Amino acid sequence: MLSTSEEVTYQVSPPKKIRRGYSKREAARSNEVKSSCRMEKKGLLRSVEFFKYRGIQIKSLITDRHVQIVKWLREHMTDTQHCFNTWHAAKGLKKKLHALSKEQDSSHITPWIKSLVNQLYGTAA
């Protein structure tokens, strides 16, 4: 996904066995929605509609942790397994651990942050 304050682009690719030209790139522009934070959801909705129109069921979907997307998937795609991109999860964990390490009596975790984030990547692989 490419994202700027003006445009968000989604690249959606099904598994190789059903790909046959069904790779889809979808863009949403900030002038199409009320706010730029809604562009990401708009791009995903267009991509989902593309596959539904062609009769392709989406069994699993990997996205970042965008709250509007998480809510929409939970409410409208209940049969679809939703997973978070490992990079985004690791970034969030690292940020929270750094914040925790700055609190009183918590500086001892600083040397462990890199190892903990790497462990997350290892378990997700």
Secondary structure, 3 states (H helix, E strand, C coil): CEECCCEEEEEECCCHHHHCCCCEEEEEEHHHCCCHHHHHHHHHHHHHHHHHHCCCCCCEEEECCCHHHHHHHHHHCCCCEEEECHHHHHHHHHHHHHHHHCCCCCHHHHHHHHHHHHHHHHHHC
